[in-house]
């Protein structure tokens, strides 16, 4: 499954969004567009993403720019997955 679709499902499930959000694209604004997405719910989304992708996201890595659009969030998560994969490969070579 494509990463953007997986992340969209996680956001929808975590925030209990209606079906109108099925039409979200990578250009869809998140902050300021989804009223359910506030500072508290961002933490819930981050926890769900960490669990789903077995990644670790530190507070200093998150900014409003990360959650600007679905696309910026997808790019951030892809980077975290790549970092995890690279670290695993490097550790396996030791």
C-alpha positions as CSV (number, residue, x, y, z in Angstrom):
1,X,0.0,0.0,0.0
2,X,1.2,3.5,-0.8
3,X,2.5,5.4,2.2
4,X,0.2,8.4,1.7
5,X,-2.8,6.1,1.8
6,X,-1.6,4.4,5.0
7,X,-0.9,7.7,6.7
8,X,-4.3,9.1,5.6
9,X,-6.0,6.0,7.2
10,X,-4.0,6.5,10.4
11,X,-5.1,10.2,10.6
12,X,-8.7,9.3,9.8
13,X,-8.8,6.5,12.4
14,X,-6.9,8.5,15.1
15,X,-9.0,11.6,14.8
16,X,-12.3,9.7,14.0
17,X,-12.9,11.7,10.9
18,X,-15.9,11.5,8.6
19,X,-15.7,10.0,5.1
20,X,-15.3,13.5,3.6
21,X,-11.6,13.1,4.4
22,X,-11.3,10.1,2.1
23,X,-10.7,12.6,-0.7
24,X,-7.5,14.0,1.0
25,X,-4.6,14.2,-1.4
26,X,-0.9,15.0,-0.7
27,X,-1.8,18.6,-1.3
28,X,-4.5,18.7,1.3
29,X,-3.7,21.1,4.1
30,X,-3.9,19.5,7.6
31,X,-3.2,22.3,10.1
32,X,-6.0,24.8,9.9
33,X,-8.1,22.6,7.6
34,X,-9.0,19.7,9.9
35,X,-10.6,21.2,13.0
36,X,-10.0,17.9,14.9
37,X,-6.2,18.3,14.4
38,X,-5.1,20.3,17.4
39,X,-1.9,20.2,19.5
40,X,-3.3,17.3,21.7
41,X,-4.5,15.2,18.7
42,X,-1.1,15.8,16.9
43,X,0.5,13.8,19.8
44,X,-2.0,11.0,19.2
45,X,-1.3,11.0,15.5
46,X,2.5,10.9,16.2
47,X,2.1,8.0,18.6
48,X,0.0,6.1,16.0
49,X,2.6,6.7,13.3
50,X,5.4,5.6,15.6
51,X,3.5,2.4,16.4
52,X,2.4,1.6,12.8
53,X,5.9,2.1,11.2
54,X,8.1,1.1,14.2
55,X,9.8,4.5,14.2
56,X,10.8,7.0,16.9
57,X,9.9,10.7,16.5
58,X,11.5,13.1,18.9
59,X,9.8,16.4,19.9
60,X,12.5,18.5,18.3
61,X,11.8,16.9,14.9
62,X,8.2,18.1,14.8
63,X,7.1,21.5,13.6
64,X,4.1,23.1,12.0
65,X,5.8,22.5,8.6
66,X,5.7,18.8,9.2
67,X,1.9,18.8,9.5
68,X,1.3,21.5,6.8
69,X,-0.1,19.1,4.3
70,X,-0.6,15.4,4.0
71,X,2.4,15.4,1.6
72,X,4.8,17.1,4.0
73,X,3.8,14.5,6.7
74,X,4.3,11.7,4.2
75,X,7.8,13.0,3.3
76,X,8.7,13.3,7.0
77,X,7.5,9.7,7.7
78,X,9.3,8.4,4.6
79,X,12.5,10.0,5.9
80,X,12.1,8.4,9.3
81,X,11.4,5.0,7.7
82,X,14.5,5.3,5.6
83,X,16.6,6.4,8.6
84,X,15.4,3.3,10.5
85,X,16.1,1.0,7.6
86,X,19.6,2.5,7.1
87,X,20.4,2.2,10.8
88,X,19.3,-1.5,10.8
89,X,21.4,-2.3,7.7
90,X,24.5,-0.6,9.2
91,X,24.0,-2.4,12.6
92,X,23.7,-5.7,10.7
93,X,27.1,-5.1,8.9
94,X,29.0,-4.7,12.2
